[in-house]
Amino acid sequence: MSGTGKTRNVSILGSTGSIGTQTLEVVSLHEDRLKVVALTANENVDLLEEQVRRYRPVMAGMVSEAAAGELKRRLAGINMEVLGGKDCLLEASVHPEADTVLNAVVGSAGLPPSIAALESGKRLALANKESMVAGGDLVLAALARGGELIPVDSEHGAIFHCLRGEEPRYVERIILTASGGPFYGRSRAELVIVTRAEALSHPTWKMGRKITIDSATLMNKGLEVIEAHFLFGLPYEQISVVAHPQSVVHSLVEFVDGSLSAQLSVPDMRLPIALALSYPERWGPALKKTSLPELGRLDFGDVDRETFRCLDLAYNAGEKGGTATAVLNAANEIAVSAFLEGKIGFMDIEGIIEETLEGHEPRAVTSLEDVIRAEEWARERAAACVEKAG
């Protein structure tokens, strides 16, 4: 048996992506404890159809209206609800049969369903870091009104793990580990000529295209710094980043007495997913065991912030606060998309983000509309920067 607790009824937002498919692998391992209520995807009809037939949710949704129509036609013989458009994310996040929402949507589109899930009293297993980056104040306000939030990122899941049972006053700082991506140790001159294929070849993690590029630029770590600030209530000067190429130590907490607590495991996103779904229990058997003799050594080093400037851009935006982090995130989405489409070079990504931020005067975030307006402005400015760079 997986455990002794009640069955969790789960809505999975972004079920056809990397995190979504791994979440369903966890479900398959613990079908006595997990039931899928709703699945949503963007436009991958083939895979979502396969998932629906396997896990039999009561609702499926596709952001693409055309894809939703095709899915509905294919599933005509199955008694279930099929929705189309962005509202399907909200419907899945507040579905009355779901008590847990795993948000694996890519980008700031994940913010509204994160807020809705919390306001509906659900457990939010959050793999959409942009929710906290673009609208952390709004998410925390929703959390204060009800619900429960458990991070799914390997780094934040590790911090959550290390802080279990600890009093906040004893925390000196948290240390996020960074694999360094595929270009760890390279100079700026060497990065000018890297290709998309090289940037998409992560040495330790299997992830989606956008997050893999973010890892290569270290923007992913910058976004995680901002996320950690909101999740754990620490100022930015108490959040550090250290390079750790093996990706076995997923993050650490340093306490006021100088001691360190760390969470170690083989690089496998199913582990933090399982923890977020099973908490406060731990479900066995282990997905993969960590053999210390096989590891042999664990290396750590400073992050080269002069070569990978996206990390400092994130710190600066976070310290400015307000809409600055939403602008950072939106500009990054535009720049990464342009790089993947071959419109700009790898090193142009940071320049486009920086130029976009320089033209923005941060404002307080008091509503979802504040975030939407800031993102719309940022996307227009970043797109103009892409045209100029190309």
N, C-alpha and C positions, 0 to 999 in steps of 0.2 A: 504494500500500500504506500501511496505517496505521503500520507500524513494522517492526522486525526481531526483536522479542522473541517469546516463546511466546504461545500463545492463553491467555487468562484465562477460567476457568470461574466464572461469577458467580451467586450467590444474591442476589436482591433482596427485602428485607423491606419491605413497604409499597409494592408496585409500582403501586398504583392512585392513590397520592397525587401531589402536585406533584413532589417529588424523584424518586419512583419512575418516573413517566411520562417525566420528562426523562432519567433514566438509560437508559431503553429507547430514547430518541431517540439517545443517544450510542452505544448498542449497534448501532442501525441504521446509523450512520455508519461503524462499525468492525467489521463482522461477520466480517472476516478475522482479527480479534484478540480478539473477545469472544464467548463462548457462554453463553447463559442456562441454568443448571442448575435453579434453583428460583425460583418467584414466590409471594409471600404477600400477602394483603390482609385487610382487616377484614370487610367485608360487601358490597362492590361486585361482585356476581356478573357483571353484564353486561360490565364492563370487563376483569375478570380473565379471563373466557372469551375475549374478543377477544385479549388478550395471549398467552394460552396457545396459541391457534390460530396466532398470528403467529410466536411465538418458540420453540415446541415444547420447553419445559423437561421434565425427567424427573419433576419434582414440583411440585405446586401446593398451597397451603394457605390456609384461611380461618379467621380467629379465631372467627367466628360459625359454630356447628355447623350451624344451619339453612341458612346460605348455602353451607357446604361440601357439604351433601347435595344442594342444587340444582345446584351446579357439577359434582358427580360424575355426576348424572343427565345433564346436558347434554354431558359429555365422555365418555360411555360408549363411544363408538367409538374413543377415542384410548388408546393403550397408555401410561399414566402413572399415577403415584400421586397421589391427592387426599386431603389430611388436613384435619381440622377441630379447632377448639379452640386455646387459647394454645400448646399444645405444638408446633403446626406451625411456629412461629417458631424454636423450638429445633432442630427437625428440619432446617429449611432452613439454619440457621446452622452445623450440623455435618455437612451432607451430604458423603459421601465424595468425590463428584465435583467439589465446589466448592473452589477455592483462594482465592476472594475473596467476602466478604460485604458487600454495601452495605446498611447498616441505616438505613432511612428511616421507621421506625415513629414514630408520634407519641406522646410521653409516656414515662413511666418504664417502660412495658411493654417498651421497647427495651433495658433494662439486662440482663436474663438472657441474651438472645441475643448481646449484645455480649461478655459474659464467656465464653459458650460458644464463640463463634467464635475468640476469642483462644486459649483453652485447647486448641482443636483445631488450632492452628497456622495459622489462616487469616490473610489480609490483611483487616482490618476497615476498610472505607471508611465512616467514621462521620458520618452526617447526623442522628443522633438525639442532640442535645446533652444531653437529660435523662439519658442513660447516665452522662455525666461529672458532671453536676450532682447527681444523686441518689446515685450510687455511684462517684465518681471514684477513691477509694482501692481499691475492689474491682477496677475496670477496670485500674488500674495494676498491681495485684498479679497479675492474669491476664496482662497484657502481659509482666511479668517472667518468667513461666513459658513464654512462647512467643508466636508470632504477630507481627503487624505492625499498627500503627494509623496511618491517614492521615485527617486531618479533611477533611470535605466542605463544611462551612460556608464561605461565601465569605470571611469574615474570618479564620478559622483556616487555611483553605487558603492565604490570602495570607501569613500569618505563616510557615507551613510553607515556602512558596516563598521568602520573604526569608531564612530561616535556613539554606537549603541551602548546605553548605560552610562555615558560620560556627561558631566556637567559642563555647559558652555563656558563657564568662567575659567575652566582649567585649560582651554584650548589656546595655544600660542599662535599657531598658524596651520594652514593646510597646504600640502604640497601635491600638486598635480603632476603626474609623470607624462612625458611626451616621447613617443617612439622616435620622433624626428622625421618620420615619413621617409620616402625613397631618396631624399636628397640630403640626408644628415651628413654633415661634414664638408659639404660643397661650398665653394665661394660664390659670391654674386656674379662674377664673370662666367663661372661654369653654368649658372642657372639661366643665363640669357638664352642658351641654345637648347634647353631641354624640350622634349616633345610631349604631346598629350599622352602617348603610350607610356612613356617613362613616368610621368606624373601620376598615372592611374595604376602603377605597379607598386602597391604598398607592401612592405616587407613582412608585416606580421598580421595584419587584419584584412578580412574580406568585408568590404563595405560598398555602399552605393557610390556612383560617380562623383556626385557633388561633395560629399563628405571626404572622399579620398583626395580630391584636389585641395580641400580645406586643410587636410592633414599635411599635404606637401608644402603648403604656404605657411603653415603653423597658425592660420586663422582659426582652425578648429580648436586649437588650444586657447586662443584668445576668446572665442565664444564660450568655452568651458570656464574660463576665469570669471567672465561676467555671470554665467549661470551659477557658479559656486557662490559668488557674492550674494545673490538672492536666495539660493537654497539654504545656505548655512549662516547667513546674517553676519558675515565678516567683512571688514573694510578691505579694500584692494591691497593695502600694504601687508595684510596678513594672508595673502594668497600668493604662493610661489609656484614656479614651474621648473622642473628639472628633467633633463634628457635621460631616457632609459630605453635603449634600443631593443631590449628583449621583450618589452611589454608584458612582463610577468608581475611586477609590482605595479598595481593599478593606480594607487595613490597612497598618501600617507597623511597622518595627523601628528603634529608636534605639540606636546603639552608643556605647560609652564615649568615643569621640573626638568625639561630637556629630553624626556623620553619620546620615542617615536612608536606609533602603531601603524602597521601597514597591512594591506590586503593583497595576498599573492594568489595567483591562479594562472593556468595556461590561458592564452588569448582566445576567448570564446564568449561571444556576446550572449549565448544562451544562459550563462551563469548569472549575470546581473538581471536578465529578464526573469529567470526562475525565482530569484530572490525577491524581486518586486511583486511577483504574483503570489508567492507563498508566505511572505512576511506576516507575522513574526516567526513562522515555522521555517524549517529547512527541509526540503524534500530530497530524499535519496532514491536510488543510488546516485553517486556522483556522475556527472556527464563525462568529465575527464579529470583524472587525478594528476596532481603536480608532483613530479619526481625531482627532488632537490639534487640528487647525484647526477641525474641526466642534464639538469640545467648547468651544473658545474660552476657557473659564475653569473653574477649580476652586475652590470656596469651602469654607472651614473655619470653625468657630466653637465656642464653649464649649457644652456640654450643660447645659440648664437643669434642674439636679437638684432645685431647690426645687419646680418645677412637676411634673416627672415623678419622683416619689419612689420608684418601683419600683427604679430603678438603685441607690440607696443601700440599700434593703432587701436587695438581692442582695449588695452589698459587705459589709454587716454580717453576713449569714448566712454568707458565705464565710469571713470572718475568725473567726467563732465556730467554724466547722468541724463535724466529726462529722455528726450527723443534721440539723443546722440547714438545710443546703442541700436535703436530701430533703423537709423540711417546707415550705420555701419553694416548691419546685417543685410539690408536691402541692396546696398551698393555692392557688397560681396557677392550676393546672388547674381546680380547682373554681370559682374566681372567674370565670375567663374563660368557662367553660361557662355559668355563671349569667347572665353579661352577654349572651352570644349567644342565650340562651333568653328574654331580656327580663325576667329576674327582678330585676336590679339595674342601676344606672346605671354609666357608664364610670368615674367617680371612686370608686365603691364597691370597685373591684377592689383598689386599693392598701390600702384600709382593712381589707379582709377578710384579706389576706396579713399585714399588720402585726399585727393582733389575734391571728391564729393563731400567729405567731412569738413574740409576747410571752408566750404561755402554754406555751412549749416549753423544756425544759431539755436542751440538746444532749448527746448521748452519742457515744462512739466508734463508728465503723462497722467491724465486724470480719467481718460476714457479710451475705448477702443478706437474712436474716431481720431484721437490725437496720434495714435500709432499709424493708422491708415493714411492720414495726410502726410506724415513724415516719410513713410515708405514710398508713397506715390511721388513725392518731390525727389527723394533719393534715387528712385529708379529712372526718372526722367533725366536728372543730372548725370547719373552714371552712364546712361545710354549715350548721352552726348559726348562724354569722355571716351567711351568706346569708339565712337565714330572718329574722334580726333586721333586716338591712338592707332586706329587701323589704317 
